[in-house]
């Protein structure tokens, strides 16, 4: 027979008070977990340590394994705020945490060391928790990339590649893929290719953009299967990547996409991609849209005809160039004419037109992109060198950037001249371009 003992409430209260008194006096061991206030105190300690700079990193690092997630997150924030090279190893360690927010904040912190200010625009800048889930928003612009002369530690790229390939959080995978692109992480290309086979469109999209930034032509074959993807943004980006990586075997698939495009945006990108894959088999499509009412289609067709480099096209291109009133197709026609050998730098020459457009804030990016491609040819670089000495402030800066990406050893003295310019802004931009050029060719 079971007997249940019932104690008066007053006696229970007395027993509780007695036990608490013993614990307070140290007579009994306290076995209960630390109260919440202890976690808050540890967080305050971390914030105080972070204010002391890099010397406090060894004291902050142990908190990365704290049982309380809020304490671990505070530790990552502190390491990111300190931001020196000594933060890198602890931040790499933090990427192994199973919590997505820890992974995302550690990822952005690693990038922030090489690209100061990144944490303000990265995913961690918009993170907030809803229960146990995290919410954040990727910025629409994804054009950030470190200068070519910036050397990233291999361990950083390895850690980011692992996240992009296998993190259980899709946000963390997408964020890591974006980070790899910003850091030009060529060693993580296999991880980005693995991410392309994710079921999550955001992960696929970020991996595609990263491959575009790294620009390894060998990756083109791994992108081709997405050319018919049912997600419009993924399909458009896969088309764009195929063109930028110059993956010629994809031309038949791109023509098929152009013939069966679901939307105007897809059709435009398909023609732009086809224009970047110079093949006479594409001429029928390029000629078809050369006089299109859609200015984006006219521009793409003109680019493509220029890349075919057939001098017989010059009369047609010149006629269209003189008659065109819209900037994008006119710039494309100027590019095409230069591709076909029209290197005249006189006032109304197509090459001069491209250089002059470097002064336009609205279109200088388009003109610079064309000049970067054109300047890979030695004779075109020779035609551009005089413009660097005589150009406007914007022309000097932009042309130095062009040569940083497409110049050779013979371009160094010309970029050096820009680096020595009496205008401080020009000189600083020139010095940066000079470092990038030397990193490429020396």
Helices and strands as residue ranges (DSSP letters): H 9-25, H 36-50, G 54-56, H 57-61, G 62-65, H 69-82, H 87-94, H 100-114, H 118-121, G 123-126, E 128-130, E 133-135, H 154-166, H 170-182, G 186-188, H 189-195, H 201-214, G 217-219, H 220-223, G 224-226, H 232-244, G 248-250, H 251-259, H 264-275, G 280-282, H 283-289, H 295-307, G 311-313, H 314-323, H 327-339, H 350-356, G 357-359, H 364-374, H 378-390, H 393-406, G 409-411, H 412-419, H 424-441
